[in-house]
């Protein structure tokens, strides 16, 4: 296993906030795949979805994920749908220590409701859509080396726990 950490999980489970803290703790680089794609393409995720469609976005996401995994010592906060492609799940499992984040639909809803930047949740009934997508993606986030519930603890506490677990995992496996 390379020394990379990835965070997978549904939208609003805390991947970016927790990932940024883990990177700080470890002195690794932090990358958010969505922000990286936006920077590289010069377009927002919403623009990519509306101009090229979700299927094309998934291809773009996969390509940039592969590029990012050529390096080590990165903490990668992935987009919530990256797990839809089996090749991405396999690549993450092979090349990173995978942190799977979980949260209740209600928590997700309260975290995302003011942010209009997620095209899939830009609907009249976002709570219903969250539940529908969670059902469709059932099991797809369950390949983590560690699974962490993010409803109740602070970002800092969660990041610290994950970092400690990662350090002991590395010590055991190297
Ligand atoms: C998506 C999640 C988003 C972003 C895009 C699609 C998804 O990332 O990649 O809007 O399909 O779950 P976040 O999980 O960082 O919000």
Backbone and ligand atoms as CSV (ligand in chain L), in Angstrom:
chain,resi,resn,atom,element,x,y,z
A,1,UNK,N,N,0.832,-1.214,0.000
A,1,UNK,CA,C,0.000,0.000,0.000
A,1,UNK,C,C,0.864,1.261,0.000
A,2,UNK,N,N,0.506,2.209,-0.863
A,2,UNK,CA,C,1.229,3.484,-0.872
A,2,UNK,C,C,0.790,4.317,0.325
A,3,UNK,N,N,1.596,5.315,0.638
A,3,UNK,CA,C,1.217,6.161,1.774
A,3,UNK,C,C,0.314,7.305,1.331
A,4,UNK,N,N,-0.894,6.916,0.953
A,4,UNK,CA,C,-1.926,7.890,0.643
A,4,UNK,C,C,-3.155,7.541,1.460
A,5,UNK,N,N,-3.932,8.564,1.769
A,5,UNK,CA,C,-5.198,8.322,2.460
A,5,UNK,C,C,-6.305,8.852,1.559
A,6,UNK,N,N,-7.386,8.071,1.412
A,6,UNK,CA,C,-8.542,8.622,0.707
A,6,UNK,C,C,-9.733,8.618,1.641
A,7,UNK,N,N,-10.596,9.595,1.431
A,7,UNK,CA,C,-11.847,9.625,2.183
A,7,UNK,C,C,-12.975,9.428,1.201
A,8,UNK,N,N,-13.785,8.391,1.447
A,8,UNK,CA,C,-14.952,8.145,0.601
A,8,UNK,C,C,-16.193,8.273,1.464
A,9,UNK,N,N,-17.286,8.632,0.834
A,9,UNK,CA,C,-18.523,8.772,1.593
A,9,UNK,C,C,-19.495,9.623,0.803
A,10,UNK,N,N,-20.739,9.566,1.216
A,10,UNK,CA,C,-21.784,10.334,0.536
A,10,UNK,C,C,-21.512,11.829,0.721
A,11,UNK,N,N,-22.139,12.662,-0.119
A,11,UNK,CA,C,-22.038,14.120,0.041
A,11,UNK,C,C,-22.395,14.503,1.478
A,12,UNK,N,N,-21.673,15.453,2.020
A,12,UNK,CA,C,-22.009,15.955,3.357
A,12,UNK,C,C,-21.592,15.069,4.514
A,13,UNK,N,N,-20.760,14.078,4.257
A,13,UNK,CA,C,-20.308,13.236,5.384
A,13,UNK,C,C,-19.046,13.803,6.037
A,14,UNK,N,N,-18.485,14.861,5.433
A,14,UNK,CA,C,-17.342,15.536,6.076
A,14,UNK,C,C,-15.984,15.219,5.472
A,15,UNK,N,N,-15.973,14.686,4.252
A,15,UNK,CA,C,-14.715,14.236,3.639
A,15,UNK,C,C,-13.659,15.347,3.552
A,16,UNK,N,N,-14.067,16.514,3.057
A,16,UNK,CA,C,-13.074,17.588,2.854
A,16,UNK,C,C,-12.599,18.174,4.176
A,17,UNK,N,N,-13.538,18.484,5.055
A,17,UNK,CA,C,-13.156,19.113,6.333
A,17,UNK,C,C,-12.264,18.173,7.147
A,18,UNK,N,N,-12.642,16.920,7.218
A,18,UNK,CA,C,-11.845,15.960,8.003
A,18,UNK,C,C,-10.517,15.703,7.297
A,19,UNK,N,N,-10.564,15.566,5.974
A,19,UNK,CA,C,-9.350,15.306,5.201
A,19,UNK,C,C,-8.310,16.398,5.372
A,20,UNK,N,N,-8.779,17.640,5.352
A,20,UNK,CA,C,-7.855,18.774,5.504
A,20,UNK,C,C,-7.133,18.696,6.853
A,21,UNK,N,N,-7.872,18.350,7.883
A,21,UNK,CA,C,-7.282,18.226,9.229
A,21,UNK,C,C,-6.297,17.070,9.324
A,22,UNK,N,N,-6.631,15.954,8.686
A,22,UNK,CA,C,-5.729,14.793,8.711
A,22,UNK,C,C,-4.421,15.175,8.015
A,23,UNK,N,N,-4.534,15.863,6.878
A,23,UNK,CA,C,-3.341,16.260,6.126
A,23,UNK,C,C,-2.447,17.153,6.982
A,24,UNK,N,N,-3.082,18.066,7.714
A,24,UNK,CA,C,-2.311,18.964,8.574
A,24,UNK,C,C,-1.574,18.172,9.653
A,25,UNK,N,N,-2.280,17.236,10.257
A,25,UNK,CA,C,-1.680,16.407,11.321
A,25,UNK,C,C,-0.465,15.618,10.807
A,26,UNK,N,N,-0.582,15.102,9.567
A,26,UNK,CA,C,0.459,14.206,9.044
A,26,UNK,C,C,1.522,14.921,8.217
A,27,UNK,N,N,1.270,16.190,7.873
A,27,UNK,CA,C,2.180,16.897,6.972
A,27,UNK,C,C,2.091,16.361,5.542
A,28,UNK,N,N,0.930,15.813,5.162
A,28,UNK,CA,C,0.695,15.348,3.793
A,28,UNK,C,C,0.013,16.481,3.009
A,29,UNK,N,N,0.011,16.341,1.665
A,29,UNK,CA,C,-0.739,17.309,0.841
A,29,UNK,C,C,-2.213,16.948,0.864
A,30,UNK,N,N,-3.061,17.961,0.864
A,30,UNK,CA,C,-4.493,17.711,0.792
A,30,UNK,C,C,-5.008,18.012,-0.613
A,31,UNK,N,N,-5.805,17.095,-1.164
A,31,UNK,CA,C,-6.467,17.347,-2.459
A,31,UNK,C,C,-7.928,16.957,-2.358
A,32,UNK,N,N,-8.763,17.805,-2.907
A,32,UNK,CA,C,-10.190,17.486,-3.012
A,32,UNK,C,C,-10.425,17.234,-4.503
A,33,UNK,N,N,-10.909,16.054,-4.868
A,33,UNK,CA,C,-10.986,15.727,-6.310
A,33,UNK,C,C,-11.886,16.723,-7.065
A,34,UNK,N,N,-12.983,17.158,-6.429
A,34,UNK,CA,C,-13.872,18.116,-7.116
A,34,UNK,C,C,-13.155,19.429,-7.408
A,35,UNK,N,N,-12.460,19.968,-6.377
A,35,UNK,CA,C,-11.764,21.262,-6.562
A,35,UNK,C,C,-10.644,21.086,-7.596
A,36,UNK,N,N,-9.976,19.939,-7.563
A,36,UNK,CA,C,-8.895,19.659,-8.506
A,36,UNK,C,C,-9.443,19.634,-9.943
A,37,UNK,N,N,-10.563,18.964,-10.128
A,37,UNK,CA,C,-11.189,18.892,-11.459
A,37,UNK,C,C,-11.604,20.300,-11.914
A,38,UNK,N,N,-12.207,21.063,-11.008
A,38,UNK,CA,C,-12.656,22.422,-11.367
A,38,UNK,C,C,-11.473,23.279,-11.822
A,39,UNK,N,N,-10.379,23.151,-11.086
A,39,UNK,CA,C,-9.175,23.918,-11.412
A,39,UNK,C,C,-8.620,23.517,-12.775
A,40,UNK,N,N,-8.498,22.206,-12.972
A,40,UNK,CA,C,-7.913,21.701,-14.211
A,40,UNK,C,C,-8.780,22.013,-15.433
A,41,UNK,N,N,-10.105,21.915,-15.252
A,41,UNK,CA,C,-11.017,22.096,-16.385
A,41,UNK,C,C,-11.441,23.557,-16.571
A,42,UNK,N,N,-11.210,24.375,-15.552
A,42,UNK,CA,C,-11.664,25.769,-15.624
A,42,UNK,C,C,-13.174,25.893,-15.637
A,43,UNK,N,N,-13.858,24.904,-15.038
A,43,UNK,CA,C,-15.333,24.914,-14.982
A,43,UNK,C,C,-15.782,24.387,-13.636
A,44,UNK,N,N,-16.946,24.833,-13.178
A,44,UNK,CA,C,-17.471,24.306,-11.910
A,44,UNK,C,C,-18.050,22.909,-12.140
A,45,UNK,N,N,-18.223,22.166,-11.054
A,45,UNK,CA,C,-18.820,20.820,-11.162
A,45,UNK,C,C,-20.216,20.933,-11.790
A,46,UNK,N,N,-20.974,21.952,-11.380
A,46,UNK,CA,C,-22.324,22.139,-11.948
A,46,UNK,C,C,-22.257,22.366,-13.460
A,47,UNK,N,N,-21.296,23.174,-13.890
A,47,UNK,CA,C,-21.148,23.413,-15.341
A,47,UNK,C,C,-20.784,22.125,-16.074
A,48,UNK,N,N,-19.891,21.345,-15.483
A,48,UNK,CA,C,-19.498,20.083,-16.137
A,48,UNK,C,C,-20.715,19.160,-16.252
A,49,UNK,N,N,-21.502,19.076,-15.176
A,49,UNK,CA,C,-22.707,18.232,-15.207
A,49,UNK,C,C,-23.681,18.726,-16.281
A,50,UNK,N,N,-23.905,20.055,-16.332
A,50,UNK,CA,C,-24.936,20.524,-17.269
A,50,UNK,C,C,-24.419,20.530,-18.713
A,51,UNK,N,N,-23.126,20.782,-18.900
A,51,UNK,CA,C,-22.620,20.838,-20.278
A,51,UNK,C,C,-22.267,19.456,-20.835
A,52,UNK,N,N,-21.711,18.588,-19.976
A,52,UNK,CA,C,-21.220,17.300,-20.490
A,52,UNK,C,C,-22.016,16.093,-19.992
A,53,UNK,N,N,-22.742,16.281,-18.901
A,53,UNK,CA,C,-23.536,15.172,-18.345
A,53,UNK,C,C,-22.783,14.392,-17.279
A,54,UNK,N,N,-23.564,13.648,-16.484
A,54,UNK,CA,C,-22.952,12.916,-15.360
A,54,UNK,C,C,-21.980,11.833,-15.840
A,55,UNK,N,N,-22.355,11.153,-16.926
A,55,UNK,CA,C,-21.516,10.042,-17.383
A,55,UNK,C,C,-20.105,10.533,-17.731
A,56,UNK,N,N,-20.057,11.660,-18.425
A,56,UNK,CA,C,-18.757,12.229,-18.815
A,56,UNK,C,C,-18.000,12.702,-17.579
A,57,UNK,N,N,-18.736,13.293,-16.622
A,57,UNK,CA,C,-18.090,13.723,-15.374
A,57,UNK,C,C,-17.407,12.539,-14.694
A,58,UNK,N,N,-18.068,11.392,-14.696
A,58,UNK,CA,C,-17.490,10.191,-14.053
A,58,UNK,C,C,-16.183,9.778,-14.729
A,59,UNK,N,N,-16.136,9.925,-16.051
A,59,UNK,CA,C,-14.899,9.570,-16.772
A,59,UNK,C,C,-13.782,10.538,-16.386
A,60,UNK,N,N,-14.134,11.812,-16.320
A,60,UNK,CA,C,-13.153,12.852,-15.973
A,60,UNK,C,C,-12.639,12.605,-14.555
A,61,UNK,N,N,-13.573,12.296,-13.661
A,61,UNK,CA,C,-13.247,12.049,-12.239
A,61,UNK,C,C,-12.257,10.879,-12.127
A,62,UNK,N,N,-12.504,9.848,-12.906
A,62,UNK,CA,C,-11.688,8.653,-12.878
A,62,UNK,C,C,-10.277,8.950,-13.389
A,63,UNK,N,N,-10.213,9.729,-14.451
A,63,UNK,CA,C,-8.912,10.080,-15.032
A,63,UNK,C,C,-8.079,10.867,-14.016
A,64,UNK,N,N,-8.679,11.868,-13.384
A,64,UNK,CA,C,-7.919,12.677,-12.427
A,64,UNK,C,C,-7.551,11.882,-11.175
A,65,UNK,N,N,-8.401,10.957,-10.800
A,65,UNK,CA,C,-8.064,10.117,-9.645
A,65,UNK,C,C,-6.787,9.324,-9.937
A,66,UNK,N,N,-6.740,8.751,-11.125
A,66,UNK,CA,C,-5.544,7.967,-11.520
A,66,UNK,C,C,-4.302,8.837,-11.466
A,67,UNK,N,N,-4.403,10.046,-12.019
A,67,UNK,CA,C,-3.255,10.973,-12.005
A,67,UNK,C,C,-2.807,11.252,-10.574
A,68,UNK,N,N,-3.772,11.535,-9.714
A,68,UNK,CA,C,-3.437,11.911,-8.330
A,68,UNK,C,C,-2.734,10.776,-7.598
A,69,UNK,N,N,-3.087,9.551,-7.954
A,69,UNK,CA,C,-2.527,8.416,-7.218
A,69,UNK,C,C,-1.128,8.014,-7.697
A,70,UNK,N,N,-0.590,8.788,-8.619
A,70,UNK,CA,C,0.799,8.531,-9.011
A,70,UNK,C,C,1.782,9.037,-7.968
A,71,UNK,N,N,1.298,9.849,-7.053
A,71,UNK,CA,C,2.178,10.391,-6.018
A,71,UNK,C,C,1.816,9.826,-4.653
A,72,UNK,N,N,2.708,10.057,-3.700
A,72,UNK,CA,C,2.443,9.578,-2.331
A,72,UNK,C,C,2.253,10.748,-1.378
A,73,UNK,N,N,1.924,10.389,-0.155
A,73,UNK,CA,C,1.723,11.363,0.924
A,73,UNK,C,C,0.667,12.413,0.578
A,74,UNK,N,N,-0.447,11.873,0.122
A,74,UNK,CA,C,-1.582,12.743,-0.158
A,74,UNK,C,C,-2.780,12.290,0.662
A,75,UNK,N,N,-3.576,13.261,1.068
A,75,UNK,CA,C,-4.887,12.956,1.632
A,75,UNK,C,C,-5.895,13.418,0.585
A,76,UNK,N,N,-6.682,12.474,0.090
A,76,UNK,CA,C,-7.585,12.772,-1.028
A,76,UNK,C,C,-9.039,12.673,-0.588
A,77,UNK,N,N,-9.718,13.816,-0.612
A,77,UNK,CA,C,-11.165,13.811,-0.356
A,77,UNK,C,C,-11.834,13.597,-1.702
A,78,UNK,N,N,-12.502,12.478,-1.863
A,78,UNK,CA,C,-13.090,12.136,-3.167
A,78,UNK,C,C,-14.509,12.694,-3.283
A,79,UNK,N,N,-14.993,12.797,-4.512
A,79,UNK,CA,C,-16.391,13.169,-4.726
A,79,UNK,C,C,-17.273,11.995,-4.306
A,80,UNK,N,N,-18.474,12.312,-3.822
A,80,UNK,CA,C,-19.356,11.280,-3.274
A,80,UNK,C,C,-19.727,10.164,-4.245
A,81,UNK,N,N,-19.600,10.446,-5.557
A,81,UNK,CA,C,-20.014,9.429,-6.527
A,81,UNK,C,C,-18.846,8.648,-7.112
A,82,UNK,N,N,-17.667,8.885,-6.599
A,82,UNK,CA,C,-16.479,8.227,-7.186
A,82,UNK,C,C,-16.562,6.704,-7.039
A,83,UNK,N,N,-17.281,6.269,-6.015
A,83,UNK,CA,C,-17.402,4.821,-5.731
A,83,UNK,C,C,-18.313,4.103,-6.737
A,84,UNK,N,N,-19.012,4.872,-7.584
A,84,UNK,CA,C,-19.931,4.226,-8.525
A,84,UNK,C,C,-19.188,3.339,-9.524
A,85,UNK,N,N,-17.958,3.717,-9.861
A,85,UNK,CA,C,-17.187,2.894,-10.796
A,85,UNK,C,C,-16.307,1.912,-10.030
A,86,UNK,N,N,-16.432,0.649,-10.409
A,86,UNK,CA,C,-15.678,-0.401,-9.723
A,86,UNK,C,C,-14.174,-0.166,-9.828
A,87,UNK,N,N,-13.758,0.318,-11.013
A,87,UNK,CA,C,-12.307,0.534,-11.194
A,87,UNK,C,C,-11.780,1.569,-10.193
A,88,UNK,N,N,-12.594,2.567,-9.850
A,88,UNK,CA,C,-12.163,3.565,-8.855
A,88,UNK,C,C,-12.063,2.932,-7.467
A,89,UNK,N,N,-13.045,2.108,-7.134
A,89,UNK,CA,C,-13.028,1.457,-5.813
A,89,UNK,C,C,-11.784,0.578,-5.695
A,90,UNK,N,N,-11.485,-0.140,-6.775
A,90,UNK,CA,C,-10.324,-1.045,-6.735
A,90,UNK,C,C,-9.014,-0.269,-6.622
A,91,UNK,N,N,-8.939,0.807,-7.362
A,91,UNK,CA,C,-7.737,1.644,-7.348
A,91,UNK,C,C,-7.522,2.274,-5.961
A,92,UNK,N,N,-8.587,2.771,-5.395
A,92,UNK,CA,C,-8.478,3.387,-4.060
A,92,UNK,C,C,-8.036,2.343,-3.041
A,93,UNK,N,N,-8.629,1.169,-3.142
A,93,UNK,CA,C,-8.298,0.100,-2.193
A,93,UNK,C,C,-6.827,-0.309,-2.325
A,94,UNK,N,N,-6.375,-0.358,-3.573
A,94,UNK,CA,C,-5.006,-0.804,-3.815
A,94,UNK,C,C,-3.981,0.252,-3.399
A,95,UNK,N,N,-4.302,1.516,-3.662
A,95,UNK,CA,C,-3.267,2.552,-3.532
A,95,UNK,C,C,-3.419,3.478,-2.347
A,96,UNK,N,N,-4.483,3.313,-1.568
A,96,UNK,CA,C,-4.656,4.230,-0.441
A,96,UNK,C,C,-5.176,3.484,0.793
A,97,UNK,N,N,-5.012,4.149,1.909
A,97,UNK,CA,C,-5.681,3.720,3.133
A,97,UNK,C,C,-7.061,4.383,3.053
A,98,UNK,N,N,-8.105,3.557,2.947
A,98,UNK,CA,C,-9.437,4.115,2.663
A,98,UNK,C,C,-10.227,4.376,3.952
A,99,UNK,N,N,-10.645,5.619,4.095
A,99,UNK,CA,C,-11.486,5.994,5.230
A,99,UNK,C,C,-12.908,6.173,4.700
A,100,UNK,N,N,-13.831,5.356,5.188
A,100,UNK,CA,C,-15.211,5.448,4.735
A,100,UNK,C,C,-16.022,6.222,5.770
A,101,UNK,N,N,-16.585,7.344,5.348
A,101,UNK,CA,C,-17.338,8.184,6.283
A,101,UNK,C,C,-18.832,7.963,6.105
A,102,UNK,N,N,-19.529,7.928,7.241
A,102,UNK,CA,C,-20.984,7.705,7.208
A,102,UNK,C,C,-21.683,8.783,8.020
A,103,UNK,N,N,-22.878,9.128,7.590
A,103,UNK,CA,C,-23.708,10.021,8.399
A,103,UNK,C,C,-25.171,9.719,8.078
A,104,UNK,N,N,-26.050,10.084,8.993
A,104,UNK,CA,C,-27.483,9.843,8.785
A,104,UNK,C,C,-28.014,10.797,7.707
A,105,UNK,N,N,-29.061,10.384,6.987
A,105,UNK,CA,C,-29.629,11.264,5.960
A,105,UNK,C,C,-29.984,12.657,6.501
A,106,UNK,N,N,-30.521,12.715,7.717
A,106,UNK,CA,C,-30.902,14.017,8.301
A,106,UNK,C,C,-29.678,14.903,8.485
A,107,UNK,N,N,-28.583,14.313,8.988
A,107,UNK,CA,C,-27.338,15.078,9.191
A,107,UNK,C,C,-26.837,15.596,7.848
A,108,UNK,N,N,-26.858,14.708,6.858
A,108,UNK,CA,C,-26.400,15.093,5.513
A,108,UNK,C,C,-27.234,16.269,5.016
A,109,UNK,N,N,-28.544,16.146,5.179
A,109,UNK,CA,C,-29.442,17.200,4.709
A,109,UNK,C,C,-29.115,18.547,5.361
A,110,UNK,N,N,-28.963,18.557,6.683
A,110,UNK,CA,C,-28.677,19.821,7.361
A,110,UNK,C,C,-27.321,20.386,6.950
A,111,UNK,N,N,-26.375,19.518,6.650
A,111,UNK,CA,C,-25.060,20.014,6.241
A,111,UNK,C,C,-25.047,20.587,4.826
A,112,UNK,N,N,-25.876,20.021,3.945
A,112,UNK,CA,C,-25.766,20.444,2.535
A,112,UNK,C,C,-26.838,21.455,2.105
A,113,UNK,N,N,-27.850,21.687,2.959
A,113,UNK,CA,C,-29.036,22.375,2.423
A,113,UNK,C,C,-28.792,23.797,1.927
A,114,UNK,N,N,-27.815,24.499,2.480
A,114,UNK,CA,C,-27.598,25.880,2.011
A,114,UNK,C,C,-26.661,25.962,0.797
A,115,UNK,N,N,-25.978,24.852,0.512
A,115,UNK,CA,C,-25.007,24.869,-0.572
A,115,UNK,C,C,-25.662,24.387,-1.879
A,116,UNK,N,N,-25.665,25.258,-2.875
A,116,UNK,CA,C,-26.360,24.919,-4.140
A,116,UNK,C,C,-25.379,24.385,-5.197
A,117,UNK,N,N,-24.188,24.028,-4.747
A,117,UNK,CA,C,-23.164,23.655,-5.731
A,117,UNK,C,C,-23.155,22.172,-6.086
A,118,UNK,N,N,-24.107,21.427,-5.524
A,118,UNK,CA,C,-24.125,19.990,-5.838
A,118,UNK,C,C,-25.286,19.697,-6.790
A,119,UNK,N,N,-24.961,19.505,-8.074
A,119,UNK,CA,C,-26.028,19.376,-9.070
A,119,UNK,C,C,-27.050,18.290,-8.756
A,120,UNK,N,N,-26.607,17.169,-8.187
A,120,UNK,CA,C,-27.556,16.067,-7.949
A,120,UNK,C,C,-28.574,16.396,-6.857
A,121,UNK,N,N,-28.230,17.353,-5.999
A,121,UNK,CA,C,-29.162,17.686,-4.894
A,121,UNK,C,C,-29.864,19.018,-5.127
A,122,UNK,N,N,-29.669,19.566,-6.307
A,122,UNK,CA,C,-30.314,20.833,-6.639
A,122,UNK,C,C,-31.729,20.572,-7.142
A,123,UNK,N,N,-32.546,20.020,-6.280
A,123,UNK,CA,C,-33.906,19.643,-6.679
A,123,UNK,C,C,-34.897,20.250,-5.686
A,124,UNK,N,N,-36.167,20.110,-5.980
A,124,UNK,CA,C,-37.219,20.621,-5.085
A,124,UNK,C,C,-37.195,19.896,-3.741
A,125,UNK,N,N,-36.860,18.609,-3.789
A,125,UNK,CA,C,-36.927,17.794,-2.572
A,125,UNK,C,C,-35.588,17.117,-2.286
A,126,UNK,N,N,-34.619,17.898,-1.827
A,126,UNK,CA,C,-33.275,17.321,-1.630
A,126,UNK,C,C,-33.228,16.181,-0.619
A,127,UNK,N,N,-34.053,16.251,0.421
A,127,UNK,CA,C,-34.015,15.190,1.436
A,127,UNK,C,C,-34.442,13.846,0.829
A,128,UNK,N,N,-35.482,13.928,-0.005
A,128,UNK,CA,C,-35.960,12.724,-0.687
A,128,UNK,C,C,-34.871,12.176,-1.616
A,129,UNK,N,N,-34.206,13.094,-2.308
A,129,UNK,CA,C,-33.151,12.705,-3.249
A,129,UNK,C,C,-31.959,12.068,-2.512
A,130,UNK,N,N,-31.632,12.620,-1.341
A,130,UNK,CA,C,-30.537,12.040,-0.540
A,130,UNK,C,C,-30.862,10.583,-0.218
A,131,UNK,N,N,-32.079,10.351,0.256
A,131,UNK,CA,C,-32.472,8.986,0.624
A,131,UNK,C,C,-32.475,8.051,-0.579
A,132,UNK,N,N,-32.926,8.579,-1.696
A,132,UNK,CA,C,-32.971,7.770,-2.922
A,132,UNK,C,C,-31.546,7.381,-3.370
A,133,UNK,N,N,-30.637,8.378,-3.366
A,133,UNK,CA,C,-29.255,8.086,-3.781
A,133,UNK,C,C,-28.567,7.139,-2.794
A,134,UNK,N,N,-28.844,7.329,-1.517
A,134,UNK,CA,C,-28.240,6.437,-0.512
A,134,UNK,C,C,-28.699,4.999,-0.736
A,135,UNK,N,N,-29.968,4.843,-1.097
A,135,UNK,CA,C,-30.484,3.491,-1.382
A,135,UNK,C,C,-29.801,2.912,-2.620
A,136,UNK,N,N,-29.692,3.756,-3.654
A,136,UNK,CA,C,-29.052,3.280,-4.902
A,136,UNK,C,C,-27.590,2.892,-4.672
A,137,UNK,N,N,-26.946,3.588,-3.742
A,137,UNK,CA,C,-25.506,3.363,-3.528
A,137,UNK,C,C,-25.223,2.448,-2.343
A,138,UNK,N,N,-26.245,1.794,-1.888
A,138,UNK,CA,C,-26.093,0.936,-0.700
A,138,UNK,C,C,-24.918,-0.041,-0.880
A,139,UNK,N,N,-24.034,-0.055,0.092
A,139,UNK,CA,C,-22.904,-0.997,0.060
A,139,UNK,C,C,-21.674,-0.470,-0.663
A,140,UNK,N,N,-21.856,0.539,-1.502
A,140,UNK,CA,C,-20.727,0.986,-2.332
A,140,UNK,C,C,-19.645,1.730,-1.552
A,141,UNK,N,N,-19.996,2.205,-0.368
A,141,UNK,CA,C,-18.984,2.904,0.435
A,141,UNK,C,C,-18.320,1.962,1.453
A,142,UNK,N,N,-18.725,0.692,1.417
A,142,UNK,CA,C,-18.300,-0.216,2.490
A,142,UNK,C,C,-17.003,-0.967,2.198
A,143,UNK,N,N,-16.013,-0.276,1.693
A,143,UNK,CA,C,-14.739,-0.969,1.449
A,143,UNK,C,C,-13.589,-0.277,2.181
A,144,UNK,N,N,-13.934,0.490,3.202
A,144,UNK,CA,C,-12.899,1.240,3.918
A,144,UNK,C,C,-12.006,0.361,4.781
A,145,UNK,N,N,-10.771,0.810,4.988
A,145,UNK,CA,C,-9.900,0.185,5.980
A,145,UNK,C,C,-10.384,0.569,7.371
A,146,UNK,N,N,-11.112,1.660,7.418
A,146,UNK,CA,C,-11.768,2.073,8.658
A,146,UNK,C,C,-13.076,2.775,8.261
A,147,UNK,N,N,-14.112,2.561,9.056
A,147,UNK,CA,C,-15.395,3.235,8.809
A,147,UNK,C,C,-15.695,4.126,10.003
A,148,UNK,N,N,-16.041,5.367,9.726
A,148,UNK,CA,C,-16.215,6.336,10.806
A,148,UNK,C,C,-17.556,7.058,10.653
A,149,UNK,N,N,-18.316,7.080,11.736
A,149,UNK,CA,C,-19.596,7.790,11.762
A,149,UNK,C,C,-19.331,9.236,12.165
A,150,UNK,N,N,-19.836,10.183,11.363
A,150,UNK,CA,C,-19.445,11.588,11.595
A,150,UNK,C,C,-20.564,12.468,12.159
A,151,UNK,N,N,-21.679,11.854,12.571
A,151,UNK,CA,C,-22.822,12.670,13.026
A,151,UNK,C,C,-22.532,13.452,14.306
A,152,UNK,N,N,-21.748,12.868,15.194
A,152,UNK,CA,C,-21.742,13.412,16.559
A,152,UNK,C,C,-20.470,14.132,16.999
A,153,UNK,N,N,-19.299,13.730,16.465
A,153,UNK,CA,C,-18.051,14.312,16.970
A,153,UNK,C,C,-17.600,15.524,16.165
A,154,UNK,N,N,-16.673,16.280,16.741
A,154,UNK,CA,C,-16.144,17.429,15.993
A,154,UNK,C,C,-15.201,16.933,14.903
A,155,UNK,N,N,-15.018,17.800,13.924
A,155,UNK,CA,C,-14.092,17.505,12.818
A,155,UNK,C,C,-12.697,17.194,13.378
A,156,UNK,N,N,-12.271,18.024,14.333
A,156,UNK,CA,C,-10.915,17.886,14.891
A,156,UNK,C,C,-10.752,16.527,15.586
A,157,UNK,N,N,-11.749,16.159,16.393
A,157,UNK,CA,C,-11.668,14.888,17.131
A,157,UNK,C,C,-11.672,13.712,16.160
A,158,UNK,N,N,-12.512,13.805,15.137
A,158,UNK,CA,C,-12.590,12.712,14.155
A,158,UNK,C,C,-11.268,12.575,13.413
A,159,UNK,N,N,-10.710,13.726,13.024
A,159,UNK,CA,C,-9.443,13.702,12.277
A,159,UNK,C,C,-8.325,13.116,13.142
A,160,UNK,N,N,-8.315,13.476,14.396
A,160,UNK,CA,C,-7.271,12.980,15.290
A,160,UNK,C,C,-7.367,11.459,15.455
A,161,UNK,N,N,-8.572,10.983,15.658
A,161,UNK,CA,C,-8.777,9.529,15.806
A,161,UNK,C,C,-8.338,8.775,14.548
A,162,UNK,N,N,-8.719,9.304,13.404
A,162,UNK,CA,C,-8.378,8.629,12.143
A,162,UNK,C,C,-6.860,8.639,11.947
A,163,UNK,N,N,-6.243,9.780,12.253
A,163,UNK,CA,C,-4.789,9.900,12.092
A,163,UNK,C,C,-4.072,8.881,12.986
A,164,UNK,N,N,-4.512,8.775,14.225
A,164,UNK,CA,C,-3.874,7.813,15.144
A,164,UNK,C,C,-4.039,6.379,14.644
A,165,UNK,N,N,-5.238,6.079,14.178
A,165,UNK,CA,C,-5.497,4.736,13.666
A,165,UNK,C,C,-4.596,4.456,12.456
A,166,UNK,N,N,-4.487,5.439,11.577
A,166,UNK,CA,C,-3.649,5.299,10.368
A,166,UNK,C,C,-2.193,5.061,10.760
A,167,UNK,N,N,-1.704,5.828,11.726
A,167,UNK,CA,C,-0.300,5.676,12.128
A,167,UNK,C,C,-0.036,4.269,12.660
A,168,UNK,N,N,-0.947,3.745,13.470
A,168,UNK,CA,C,-0.699,2.402,14.001
A,168,UNK,C,C,-0.862,1.347,12.902
A,169,UNK,N,N,-1.746,1.610,11.955
A,169,UNK,CA,C,-1.920,0.698,10.813
A,169,UNK,C,C,-0.631,0.639,9.995
A,170,UNK,N,N,-0.048,1.800,9.729
A,170,UNK,CA,C,1.203,1.877,8.959
A,170,UNK,C,C,2.322,1.153,9.713
A,171,UNK,N,N,2.382,1.397,11.007
A,171,UNK,CA,C,3.435,0.770,11.826
A,171,UNK,C,C,3.320,-0.751,11.758
A,172,UNK,N,N,2.082,-1.259,11.791
A,172,UNK,CA,C,1.863,-2.709,11.754
A,172,UNK,C,C,2.154,-3.310,10.388
A,173,UNK,N,N,1.868,-2.550,9.344
A,173,UNK,CA,C,1.969,-3.104,7.985
A,173,UNK,C,C,3.250,-2.740,7.255
A,174,UNK,N,N,4.211,-2.123,7.935
A,174,UNK,CA,C,5.436,-1.794,7.180
A,174,UNK,C,C,6.621,-2.595,7.714
L,1,LIG,C1,C,-21.374,13.851,-6.198
L,1,LIG,C2,C,-20.711,14.383,-5.133
L,1,LIG,C3,C,-20.037,15.683,-5.170
L,1,LIG,C4,C,-19.584,15.997,-6.607
L,1,LIG,C5,C,-20.722,15.886,-7.553
L,1,LIG,C6,C,-21.377,14.506,-7.548
L,1,LIG,C7,C,-22.079,12.545,-6.061
L,1,LIG,O1,O,-18.908,15.682,-4.302
L,1,LIG,O2,O,-18.543,15.152,-7.000
L,1,LIG,O3,O,-21.639,16.893,-7.222
L,1,LIG,O4,O,-22.443,11.950,-7.073
L,1,LIG,O5,O,-22.251,12.091,-4.898
L,1,LIG,P1,P,-19.014,15.827,-2.680
L,1,LIG,O6,O,-19.277,14.462,-2.143
L,1,LIG,O7,O,-17.668,16.332,-2.311
L,1,LIG,O8,O,-20.098,16.799,-2.397
